[in-house]
Amino acid sequence: MTYAFAAAGTGGHIYPALAVAGALVNSGTSASEIVFFGGDRLETRIVPEAGFELVQLEVRGLSRSLTTDNLKLPAIVRRATADVAQTLDERMPGVLTVFGGYVSVPAALGARRIGMPYVIHEQNAVPGLANRYVARRATRTLAAFAPAHERLKEAEIVGNPLSVAFEHYERDEIRAEALLRYGLAPDLPVVGVFGGSQGAMALNESAADFAAVYGETVSILHITGPDHHESVSEQARSNPNWVTVPFESDMQYFFAASDIALSRAGAMTVSELAATSTPSVVVPLPAGKGYQALNARDLERAGGALIVDQEQIADVPGLLSELVSAPDRLAAMRNGARSIAKPDAARRVAAILKEVTGV
């Protein structure tokens, strides 16, 4: 049986695919039955590190601007489609799952060419162009957030597949270890700041404003992003309660340490906030017609998060101070976040793939 995954470009596409592949392995599937299709970006490192085969395709996305490079795209897609079809045809029949991005179209077309069913998983509240295009012939369409129904009418809402660390997450069990990991004082509340894997300048500046006023009575755990770490850590040097790290690969510890988080509203971040029952103030990235804000809509409605437009980010330090000093309100926010969590999404998607193949 072949379980193929098309996931490329960003962690938001690749990590959910890896989580499903991991769930398949945990259920008895051999890693040799799993193959990934991708390009030449992040997937070239993290897919092999996870123990899975990666077939690299010559693929790229459609440029939004008028450029002659777009004229080359049909030929690139044809070649990639043929490569996918050949690779799958040489394997046992199975199912392909696409996770969005530029690799989705040739992967889905390649599967169709040899008669292999394919499944779509959409991580964001607003589906991307590639997933919308290939959804018309998909055997099953899965999505993380309810607003995706507006463009993917047949989508089943399953949540975003997360790493196994989040499936049976118990904050209290690792809280002490998390505080020790970051060198945080056990007697101070912790505000966690996280702008995504690359960091976010606006959140970094807001954290500095918060630290300047409230930094003596609150710990700040700040994942800066690699590109911003040097400048932010220089600012934090004078405040022993402000701890900076460039990147965190084991995010369960960040959430366990944080009493409240300040973050963007990327699809995986929102799903992790819910899975860990972490109260949050989210400042959606002001791009893409406000798509990030839609990712956090259900979390806000459930009472687990407050959404602040970036234009109002000056209000964030005072809001964080107000929330961190209100334990009853934080407890209510934790319950709200927990109410929409889908920490078993990876296992659910793996089970769906087995249904499609008749296993």
Buried (B, 14 or more C-beta within 10 A) or exposed (E): BBBBBBBBBBBBBBBBBBBBBBBBBEEEBEBEBBBBBBBEBBBBEBBEEBEBBBBBBEBBBEEEEEEEEEEEBEEBBEBBBBBBBEBBEEBEBBBBBBBBBBBBBBBBBBBBBBEBBBBBBBBBBBBBBBBBBBBEEBBBBBBBBBBBBEBBEEBBBBBBBBBBBBBEBEBEEBBEEBBEBBEBEEEBBBBBBBBBBEBBBBBBBBBBBBBEEBBEEBBBBBBBBEEBBEBBBEBBEEBEBBBBBBEBEEBBBBBBBBBBBBBBBBBBBBBBBBBBBBBBBBBBBBEEEEBBBBBBBBBBEBBBBBBBEBEEBEEBBEBBBEBBEBEEBBEBBBBBBBBBBBBBBBBBBBBBBBEBBEB
